[in-house]
Amino acid sequence: MSKKLSSSALMTLLAVLALSLLAGCYGYYGGGGVGLEVGGPPPGLRAEVAITSPGPGYYWVPGYWDWNVGSAEWLWVPGAWTRPPHARAVWVAPRYARHRGHWRYERGRWR
């Protein structure tokens, strides 16, 4: 049984593809999940001071550069104390790596 895309679904798909191309990035499957291939490396890390934990069960997630597809630029996400989604969760820091002349970025996530 074959299904056809409606014209609005097709237009949405084409718009997403066009935005990805204009933003200078596209998705790929990395070691830990889906990542983005972006135009260049992120700026250097910023110095941060982690204040005292707000209480037991909180974990400090350090600041990192995140790729903003809409503006096609790196944006700084400041570090923050946060509660993991479950007791055994581990924070996996974002990864930035050069691969065959391009830069790849995988967002940070709880695993």
Secondary structure per residue as TSV (DSSP state, phi and psi in degrees):
chain	resnum	aa	ss	phi	psi
A	1	M	-	360.0	125.3
A	2	S	-	-103.0	137.0
A	3	K	-	-114.5	139.7
A	4	K	-	-101.9	146.5
A	5	L	-	-75.8	138.6
A	6	S	-	-70.7	161.6
A	7	S	H	-63.4	-34.8
A	8	S	H	-70.3	-37.5
A	9	A	H	-66.4	-40.1
A	10	L	H	-64.7	-42.9
A	11	M	H	-63.6	-39.9
A	12	T	H	-63.2	-45.5
A	13	L	H	-60.3	-44.3
A	14	L	H	-65.2	-37.5
A	15	A	H	-65.2	-42.5
A	16	V	H	-63.2	-43.8
A	17	L	H	-61.7	-45.4
A	18	A	H	-62.7	-43.3
A	19	L	H	-62.2	-39.9
A	20	S	H	-62.2	-43.1
A	21	L	H	-67.7	-41.0
A	22	L	H	-66.6	-33.5
A	23	A	T	-77.5	-6.8
A	24	G	T	74.4	28.5
A	25	C	-	-147.4	160.5
A	26	Y	E	-152.1	160.6
A	27	G	E	-80.6	156.5
A	28	Y	E	-151.3	164.5
A	29	Y	E	-98.4	113.1
A	30	G	-	-94.2	-171.3
A	31	G	S	-62.7	-35.2
A	32	G	S	-109.7	1.3
A	33	G	S	155.0	-153.4
A	34	V	E	-88.3	137.4
A	35	G	E	-127.9	-175.9
A	36	L	E	-124.0	143.5
A	37	E	E	-99.6	120.1
A	38	V	E	-119.3	170.1
A	39	G	S	-68.7	-30.9
A	40	G	S	-160.9	173.9
A	41	P	-	-72.0	159.7
A	42	P	-	-74.0	159.7
A	43	P	-	-62.6	172.1
A	44	G	-	-64.9	159.1
A	45	L	-	-65.8	154.6
A	46	R	-	-103.1	147.3
A	47	A	-	-75.5	137.4
A	48	E	-	-135.2	155.6
A	49	V	-	-117.2	122.6
A	50	A	-	-90.1	115.1
A	51	I	-	-72.8	174.4
A	52	T	-	-58.1	141.8
A	53	S	-	-56.5	141.1
A	54	P	S	-72.4	-10.4
A	55	G	S	163.9	175.6
A	56	P	T	-64.2	146.3
A	57	G	T	89.8	-1.7
A	58	Y	-	-93.3	149.7
A	59	Y	E	-128.8	136.8
A	60	W	E	-82.7	118.7
A	61	V	E	-100.4	110.6
A	62	P	-	-64.1	156.5
A	63	G	-	-64.0	156.1
A	64	Y	E	-157.8	162.6
A	65	W	E	-88.3	131.2
A	66	D	E	-119.1	140.4
A	67	W	E	-82.8	124.4
A	68	N	E	-97.9	106.9
A	69	V	T	-62.7	-39.2
A	70	G	T	-61.9	-40.5
A	71	S	T	-102.1	-3.3
A	72	A	T	53.3	48.5
A	73	E	E	-150.6	162.1
A	74	W	E	-80.8	135.8
A	75	L	E	-123.6	137.8
A	76	W	E	-80.6	129.3
A	77	V	E	-106.6	111.8
A	78	P	-	-67.3	151.8
A	79	G	-	-63.8	155.5
A	80	A	E	-158.0	152.0
A	81	W	E	-80.0	133.3
A	82	T	E	-146.8	157.1
A	83	R	-	-93.3	130.8
A	84	P	-	-61.1	155.3
A	85	P	S	-66.6	-23.5
A	86	H	S	-153.5	165.9
A	87	A	T	-58.3	-34.1
A	88	R	T	-99.0	8.8
A	89	A	-	-66.0	145.1
A	90	V	-	-126.0	134.0
A	91	W	E	-79.0	128.0
A	92	V	E	-106.9	115.4
A	93	A	-	-66.1	154.3
A	94	P	-	-59.2	152.6
A	95	R	E	-123.0	136.9
A	96	Y	E	-126.4	126.9
A	97	A	E	-149.2	145.4
A	98	R	E	-84.7	134.0
A	99	H	E	-143.3	112.7
A	100	R	T	50.1	47.0
A	101	G	T	83.2	1.4
A	102	H	E	-123.3	164.1
A	103	W	E	-104.8	133.5
A	104	R	E	-112.6	144.9
A	105	Y	E	-136.4	128.6
A	106	E	E	-116.4	126.7
A	107	R	-	-64.9	151.7
A	108	G	-	-68.5	152.9
A	109	R	E	-161.6	162.4
A	110	W	E	-88.3	134.9
A	111	R	-	-119.7	360.0
